[in-house]
Amino acid sequence: MGLSRVERVIPGTRWLRGYTGQFVVADLIAGITVGLTVLPQGLAYATLAGLEPQYGLYSAFVGGVVYALLGGCREVTIGPTALLSLMTSRHTGYGGASGPQLAILLCFLSGVVELLMAVLRLGALVDLISLPVTVGFTSATALIIGASQLKALLGIRGGSGSGFASTVRTVVEKLPEARIADSILGVVSIAILLAMRKLKDIKTPSEATRGRKTLGFVCWLIATARNALVVLVTSFVAFYYDQRGERPFILTGTVKSGIPDFQLPPFSTVLPTGGGPNGTEPVPVGFVGMIEELGASIALVPIIAVLGNVAISKAFGGSGINPTRELVALSLSNICGSFFSSFPVTGSFSRSAVNHASGVKTPIGGIYTGALVLLALGVLTPYFQYIPKAALSAVIISAVIFMIEYEVIRPLWRCSKRELIPGAVTFVLSLIIGVELGLLAGVLTDLAFVVYRTARPLLTVSVADTALGTQYILIRPNHSLLYFPAVEWVRNATSKAIKQHGNIPVVFDCRLVNEFDYTAATGLQMLQKELEKKKIPLIVYGSTNEVRKLLQETLKSSLIEVTNDDELEVLLQELSPADGAGKHELREVVTPLLSPDRAPPIAELEDS
């Protein structure tokens, strides 16, 4: 059955086909479970982004609705994440209304860039970011996020620095000022969260009793809702002390209640006192000035968001996921979210895993999550003021700990030490100079290795002899591509082989080469002319039709080519003198020229 017109315009409506009551119950349970996860995380991530807590909830309900209508993977949940919150925090430090306004504009522009990537089908750009670079980036980000939460975790007031090193140094210097109650609450909360996380690893056998299965379900539920439970319990403790007139903990404070107004993203702002160039008076900033302030984040935030969302979609949805559709869904989640005061959002791996474990059947579960967030905004916000900041910091730290992917170092060290370099560059520079430049440096390092391999392909250079005893030099590129940066490398390798083994025929084996560019072909022509001066024939062996056509156009009538072992045997016999009369003798080929019992290569040239 084909798709209806509505299903073509709104792909998510196809989930309504056969949407049974069983699906409603499953999606409702999953939606509420994810909602219990996103509520404390949203409050915490808003604080991490340098915004008031309610902005985390503003960012948590639109994405689920948009993705339910447009997305293709039922497990994916869209909302605030630690990584995008950290990147947003770089632009929210001026204070006043400028922080939220810059964050909301960044959300809108991120969606526009993502939509442009979808229209131009540029989602493949994320393939330029290799796994080691991604690991280095996320691991460094986890450390930066964790360090940024140490101040609130320990109850330390005052600034904590702008970078990783300065933050840690400031926290160490101010350690004597740490509040005992907040420190104990924060450390104990982290310990409890990590312990509760392990409950999900308890497996219930299929043949277990009903009571055992019920206990297993309770353990899973506690592990899934651990963030909400810790925040709830610590809030009750803080409320109890508040009723007694005591404030042992630093609290979140008043959280604005109500659904945010539907309005256009801000295209101008005013930097408050101390935020201007002279640091003394408010400075009006127009749209261009806001663009200048956001800078590279306008491109980097969408790329990171797309990278994470596509990875999550592929992890849960497999190869059937349409990257362009995912880009459209993500872009509209950000664009629409910006009209409801959202900061940049993307797919959350932890909440998507919770969604999957909860048995979600369709993306409609995201609508139920959004409804729960709206309910919390309308009813529960007066009670959010009692949430200790140390508890929110514990939620963030216990989540980002598992973003440090140290386990990939060992296999990379054993199998491919070269790939450790881009990851290490990304990790170190992200900590020292910032995540944007660290990621850029890692990608450029990776691309430099790719270019290097193109310019210095692995060549096998060997001396072989035919069944009739004719010697020749065999040059075999072990890469399928031969482009212009490799021309001099091939010519130098050939010259060295001739100096070492004398003026004997050179056979250029193209059986593995599928693509030649014009510059490389011209370089081969120059090599042929050099060999002709020394009376050395250059033979091209086993080229494809495309390569042969290019070489014929470049080398013209001087191309000497063979397509198989028999032709090579005959040609080498014709090119070598057989007796004193200067005649050439053609003999029957007894064995294949390149049989396995031939002498192994005498050299493998690889610039290292």
N, C-alpha and C positions, 0 to 999 in steps of 0.2 A: 504494500500500500504506500503510495507516494505521500509526500509532505503537503499539507495544506498551505494556503497563502499566509495564514497567521504563523504557522510553524517555520516558514521560511524567513519571515521578518523577525520573529521572536523564537529562536531555536529552543529555548527552555520550555516552551509550552508543550513540546512533545512528551515531556515527563507526565503530563496529565492523562495521556492515553493509558487506560487501564489502571488509573490511580485508585487503588482499593482502600478500604478502611484499614487493612493491615499495614499498608504503606503509610497511611496517616499516623497511626500509632507509632510506627518505627521512626518516622521522621520527627515526630513530636518529642519522643524520648531523646533522640540524638540532638535535636535543637536545644532542648532545655539543658542537656548535659554540657554541650559546647558553651551555652550561655553562662553556666556557672563557672566555666573556665575563663571566658572573655571578660566578665565583669571585673574581677580583681586585676587581670592583666591589663585591661584598658585603662583603669585608674593608674596603674603603675607605669605603663608606657607613656601616658600623657605627662606624668611627672618627669620621666626620663627625657622626654622631648622639650622640657622646659615650659610646659603649659599647665594650666589649671586642670584638675583631674577630670572634670566633665568632658573635656575635649577628647579624652580617650573613649568615652561612651558615644560621643557624637560620631566618632570614626568607626564604630563597631556595628552599626545597624544597616547602613545604606548598602555596603558591599555585599552582604548576604542576599539582599533582595535583588540587586542587579545581577549577581552571578547566577541566582536561581533562574532568572529569565534568559540569560545569554550563555552561561557556562556549559561546559561539556563533561565535567567530572563531578560526580555527586559528593565525593569526600571533601573537596576543597572548600575551605572557609576563608573569606576575605575580611581583613580587619587590620588593626595596628600591630606592628611587630617591633621587636627590640631594635633590630638593625635600622629600619627606616626612622624609628623614633630618635635614635642616636644621630642620624644624618640630619634630621629636622632640627635637632637641638643646636646645631651650629648657627642657626639664623634666628633664634628666639631669645637671645640674651639681652636685647636692648631694654626690655621691660615695657610696661604699659600695654596698650592695645597692639603695638607693632609686632610683638611676638606671634600671637594668634593670627594676625593678618598675613604675615609672611608665610606662616605654616600653611594656611588655607590656600594662598596663591600658589605655593609650591605644589600642593595637592592638585590644583586645577591644571597647572602647566605640565605636571607629570602625566596626567591623563591625556592631555593634548599630544604630548610627545609619544606616548604609547599608542594612541590612535593613529598617529602619523606612521609609526613603525608598522602597524597592522596594514594600513592602506598600501604602503610601499613594500610589504612583506619582508621587513627587515628583522624579523624575530631570530633569524639565523645568526645575527651579530653576537648573540650571547654565546655562540659556539666558539668565539675567539677567546673566551675565558675558560682556560683549562681547569681540570680538577685540582691540581696543586695550587693554582692561583686562588681558586675559590676557597680551598681549605685554609690557606694562609690568611685570606681576607676575613673569613668568618671567625677564625680563631683569634686574630688580633682584635676584631670587633668585640668578641666576647670578653676579652681582657679589659678593653676600654670601658665597656658597659659595666662590668663588675667593679672596676676601680671607681667609676663615677657614682656608684651606689654606696661606697664605703662610708661616706660622710653621713648619709641618712641612717645607715645601718647602725652606726656607733653613736648617733645623736650629736654629731659635731656641727656646730653652727659656723657660718661664715663661708667664704669662697674656698674652693678646693682645686683651683687651677683649671687650665683649659685643655691641656694635653694629658696623655697617660702618665708620663714621668712626673710632670708637675703636680698632677692630682695625687699620685701616690706619695710624693715628697711632702705635700701639704698635709695630707692625712696623717703621715708619720709625725710631722712636727706638732700637729694639734692633738695627737693621741692623748696627752694628759687631760685635755678638755672633754674627752668622751664622757657621755652620760651613762652611768652604770645600768640604769633601768632599760634604756634603749638598746644598749649593747647586749645585755642578757636576752632581751626579747628577740632581737635580730638574729643572734647566733642560734638560739634555741629554735626559732622558726625555721631557719635553714636546715637544721638537723632533722626536725620533724618532717619537713617537706621531702627531704631526700629519703627518709625512712618510709614515708607513706608512698613514695614513688615506687619502691620495691614491691609493694603489695600487688601491683599489676602483673608481676612475674610469677605469681602463684598460679599454677595450672590446676584445673579441676578435671580429673579423669572422666571420660564419657560414661563409665559404668558406676560413677560415684552415687551415693545416696542423695535423696532430695535435700536433706539438711546440709550435706557437704556442698552441693551445688549452690544452695542459698548463701552459705558462708563465702563461697568463691565469688558470687555476684556482689556481695556486700564489700568484700576486699577490693574488687575492681572499681566499684562505685566510689569508695573512699579515696583510692589512688587517683581516679579521674577528677574528682571534685576537691582535691587536696588544697589547691590555692584558695578556693572559696571558703573552705572549712577553717583554714588558718586565719584568714582575714576576719571571718565571722567571730571566731573565738577571741582573737586579740582585741577586736572592737568591743566585745562584751566586757573584757577586762578593763579596757580604757574607759568605757561608759560607767562601770562600777566605781572606779576611782574618781571619775568626774562628779558623780552624784555625791561623793563624800567630800567634794571640794578640793581634790588633789589632781595634779597633772604630772604624773611621773614620766609620761612619754610625750614626744613631739608628735602632734596629730596632724592629719591631712588638712583639717580646717573646713570651712564651709564650701560645699559643692553646689553649684547653681542647679536648681531643679527645672524640669520642664524640657520639652522637645525644642531643639534649636530652630530659630526662624529660617524660613526658606528665603535666601537672598543671594544676589550675585557675589562671586568672590571679590575681595577688595583689590582695587587697582591703584590704590594710593594709601599712604599711611603717614604717621607722624612719629618720628623717633623722639622719645621723651627726654626730659632734662638729663644731661650726662651722656646722651646717645649720639649727639652730633659731633662733627669734626672738632669743634672747639670744646666739647664736653660741658657746655654751660647752659644751653638753651635748646628747646624743642626744634627739630628740623623737619619740615614737610618733605616727603619723598614721593615722587610720582611713580608711574608704572615703570618707566625706564630705570629709575633709581632702584626700585624693588628687584628688577631683573638683574641689575649689576650686583646687588647684595646677594641674591641667590646664586648667581654665577654658575659654576660647573655642576651644582646640584640639580639644575634643571635637566641635564642630560644623564647624570650619574644615578640619581634616585630612580628614574624609570628603568634604566638598565638593570639595576640591582633588583628592583621589584619584578621585572620580567624574568630574570634569571631564577629567582626563588619560586615564582608562580609556575613557570614551565616545568621546573624540576619536580615540584609537588604533583602537578598534573600527570606527569609521566610516571612518577613513582606509584600513584594509585590508579591511574587510568590506562597505563600501558601505551602501546604504540598507536592506539586508535584515537588519541587526542589530536585535535586540530589546533596547531599553535596559533594560527591567525584568529580563530574564534576566541581562544584564551586571551589573546592580546586585546581584542575588542571588549571582552567582558571586564578585564582588568582596567582598561582605560576608562570605560564608562563608569566603573565603580569609583574611580578617583574624581572624574569630572562631576558626576552627580553628587558624590560625597562633599565636594567643595561647596556646593550650594547649601549644605547643612553643617558647615563649619568643621569639616573633617580635615585632618592632616593626612599625608600620604599613607596609603594602605597597600597591602599585597596579601598573597596567600600565606597562612601560618602553618608550618609543618606540624607543630605540636597540637594545635587545635584540629587540623585535618586528621591527624592520627586518632585523636579522641573521637572525632566524627565517624571515622571508619570503624573504630572499636565499638562504638555505640550502635552499630547496625543500621546506619542511615541508608535509605533506599533511593532517594532523589535529592537534587540540590534544594528542593523546597524546604529541607531541614534548616537552611540558612534563613528562611523567612521567619521560622519559629524562633530562631536565635535573635534575630532583629527585634521581634515583638517582645521578647523577654528584656532586651536592653532598653527598649522604649518604656516598658513597664517600670524598670528600675529608675529611669530618669524621672518618671512621673511620681513615683511613690517612695522609693528608697533613698533618694539623695539626701534628705535631712539626716539620715543615720550614717552616711559616709564620712561625715566630719569627725567621727570617733575612730576612724581607722588610723593606727599608728604608722608613721612613715617608715619605721624600721621593718614592719611587716611587709609593706609594699616592696621595699628594697630586697627583703628576703625572697619574695616571689620572683623578682627579676634575676637575682643572682643564682637561685636554684635552677632557673630556666636556662640561663646562658652558659652555665658550667658545661653543659653537654654540647655546646656549639664548638668547644675546643676539640678538634679532631686530630689528636696526637697519634691515633692508631694507624694512620696512613704512612707515617714516617718510616716505620720498619720495612714494609714491603717495597716502598720506593727506594730506600737505601740498598736493599738487596738486589732489586731488579733494574732500577733506572735512577742512578744518582743525579743525572743531569736534570731530571724533572724536579728535584728538590730545590734547585736554585731559584726558579721563578717563585715558588711558594715561599721560600725563605726571604727573598727580596720583598715580596708583598707583605709578609708578616712584620718584618723589622721596620720597613718604612711606614707602614700603617701606624705602628706604635710611636714612631719618632716624629713624623711630619704630617700625619693625617691619613684617614682611610681613602680619600679620593686619590691623592697622589700615590699612595701605596698600591692601590688597585691598578692605576694607570701604569706604574713602573713594572708591576708584575706581568701585565699583558704585553707591554713592549719587550720585556725580557724574553717572554715566550715566543713572540713574533721574531725576535732577533735570532733565536735558535732555529726557527723554521727557515728564515732567510739563509742562515749559515749552512743548513743542510742542503738548501738549494744551490748555494754557491760552492759548496765543498761536498759533492755527492761521494758516496763510498764507491771506489773503483777497484775492481779486481784486475790486476796486471799479472799475466803469466806467460811463460814461454812454453809452447807446445810444439809437437811435431806430428806430421801426418803419418799414415800407415806406411808410406814410402820414404819416410825419413826427412821430409822437408820441414824445416823449423820456421816458426812465425811467432810474432808477439800478439797476444790476445788481450784486448782492452774491453772490459765488460762493466758498464755502469750498472750498479745494483739498485737504481731508482727508476721509476717509470717516467719521470719528467726530467728533461734536460733543457734548462733555460740559460739565458745569457750570462748570469753570474758565474756559471760553471765552466765557461769556455776556456779561460786561461788555465784553470785547474787541470782539465783534460789534456790540453796541449803540453803543459809542463810534465804531467805524468808520462805522456808518450815520449817526450824528449829524454827523460831520465831512463826509460826502459831501453831506448835505442843506444844511448851512451853505454849502458851496462851490458847489452847483449849483441850489439853490432847492427849493421845495416841489413836487417832481414824484414820480410813483409810484415805489415801491421794490419791486423784484422780488428775492425771496430764492431763489436757484437751489440746489435740493437734489438735483440729479441725481447728484452725486458723494457725497452723504451717505447712508451705509447704516445709521447708528445714531445715535439721538438719546436723551438721557436726560431724565427728567422735569424736572429743574432747568433744563436748557437750553430745554425747551419752555415752561416758565413764564417764563423770561427773554424768549423771543420774544413771549409774550403781553404782557409789560410793554412791550416795544418797540412792539407794535401799538397799545397804548393811548396811548403818547406820540405816535405818528404820527397817530392819530385826532383828537387835540386840534388838530393842525395841518392837518387835512383831507387827510392824505396816506394813500392806500391802501397796504397791505402785501400783496403777492401771493406766495404760495408756489408755486414752479414745479418740477414733475417729481419729487415726493417718492415714495419707495418705499411699499409697503403698510404696513410696520411703522412708518415715520416718520409716514405720513399718519394712522394710527390714533391714535398718541400725540398728534399735534397737534390732531386732532378732539376728543379727550377734554379737552385743555387749553384750546384756543381756542373750543370749542363752536361755536355758529352763526356766529361772526364770522370763521371761517377762509375766506379767499379763495384758491382754488387753481386752477391750470391744469395740464394734463398735457402739452401740446404747443405748438408755435409758433403754430398757427392759433388755438387758444383764447386764447393770450396777446394776439395781435393784436386779436381781437374785444373782449376784456375791456378792454384799454387804450383802445380807441375808445369804448366805452360809458362809461368813467370820465372821459373828457375832453370838454369842450364843443366842439361842431362849428360852431355859428353863434350869432347873437345871440338867437334864440328859446330858446336853452338846450336844444335837442334834440340827440340823439346820432345819428350816422350810422354804419351798419354797411357796411363796404366789403369787397370780395373781397381776400384776401391774394394778393399778386403774387409775393413772394419769401420764403423762410424768414427768420424773424426773426434767428436767430443764424448766418447764413451767413458763410463765411470772409471775404467782402469788407466786413464791418462794421468800424467803427472799432475799433482795438485798445484794450485797457484803458488807462485814463489813470493808474491807480495800482495798485500791489501793496503791500499793507500787511503788513509782517513786522517784528515787533519784533526788533531785532538788537542 
